[in-house]
Amino acid sequence: MFACTGNEKGTTIDSSPVVAHLDNNGVVVCDLTLVRDTVDLPLSAFCSDFEIIRLDNSDDAIVGDGSVWISDNYLGIFSYEAGAYKLFDRKGKFIKDICKRGQGPNEFLYGIYDSYIDETEEKIYIFSGMASKIMVFDLQGNPLEPIPLPFMGHKVKMKINVREQTVVLLALPFENTPYVVWKQDFKGNVIQSIPAGQFTIIPNDYSNEVDALFNSDAIDYYLFRWGPKVDSLYHYDENSNILIPKFTAHFPNEAPSHSFEELPDYYTVRLYSDKFASSPPLRDILIDKQTLKGAHVRYKLDFLGNMDGHLFIWFNRGYAIANTHPADFKERIEAALEQENLTTEMRQKLTELNGSISDDDNNIVLIAKLKQ
């Protein structure tokens, strides 16, 4: 889509050219015409504490494609196939279905859009795709008093403050959505808000998304649209109650479908196929926040013999995450084993791992903590 060279041996982002600048408002602006290098980036360069979590194989535990939310001791997984939000411990042991698809008061109709597992109070906060409340459960799946919203929310991301009993909500703003971001208490009282204004999506369209990934200390907000649009990634300043633009990109022609994300040390531009809305990202472009150097990157799981990971790794709440089917994972392991430069130890590790996995197993979750 944009000019880029093949990866030169030894090329790193540090040796790539500067591809962005700070404008007069302090916004980092990436010029995609300057992005020429392609870099194989090992996950260990910005992640640590890599884990392979093999989920229980019991019938009740089976999951498929779906989002994963992580706390110190638990995994919450929304399974489309099972129509349930399933709770596991960090060893992969299945604990319980927390809530299921349905039309009851503690069920979801379409899916789960965001979740937060709070171990201090032993509660799980869940927001479905469209709702006027945040559902709350204990770790045994018992429903607790929900948190009401002041209006119907669409694809809302949430930042829970258990100590203050407040929540910051970042919404997909439809015509009936008065705020794009607001802070409220657990009783539903709005404390402060930002009008939807220019962010309002007309007509209402659920193909758009809210990206608020919370991978750093900032409350980030990005409104993803499939239609071409020049846009920005923002920080919500809770103290001043303002949205501050932090990152954008200059496209040489009409902007393709894309998204911006933020990691502790990088901004990313993800490019998608305009032809197929369900296509995975073509590749990430990473821009170093300090040097403003950047390159196309292919994530390599060097924890697993430089296994390709750029099409199935995503980042959320301080983690790199992959939720993968065992057959797909075995294919990636076998491809990694074909490399000639594997160490004896890594080849043995991958061979043993490959032999221990069956196509009939439950999914395997890979996680690594983002370095802050």
Buried (B, 14 or more C-beta within 10 A) or exposed (E): BBEBEEBEEEBBBEEBEEBBEEEEEEBBBBBBEBBBBBBBBBBBBBBEEBBBBBBBBEEEBBBEEBBBBBBEEBBBBBBBEBBBBBBBEBEBBBBBBBBBBEEEEBBBEEBBBBBBBBEEBEBBBBBBBBBEBBBBBEBEBEBBEBBBBBBBBBBBBBBBEBEEEBBBBBBBBBEEBBBBBBBBBBEBEBBBBBBBEEBBBEEBEEEBBBBBBBBBEBBBBBBBBBEBEEBBBBBBEBEEBEBBBBBBBBBEEEBBBBBBBBBBBBBBBBBBBBEEEEEEBBBBBBBBBEEBBBBBBBBBBBBBBBBBBBBBBBBBBBBBBBBBBBEBBBEBBEEBBEEEEBEEEBBEBBBEBBEEBEEEBBBBBBBBBBBE
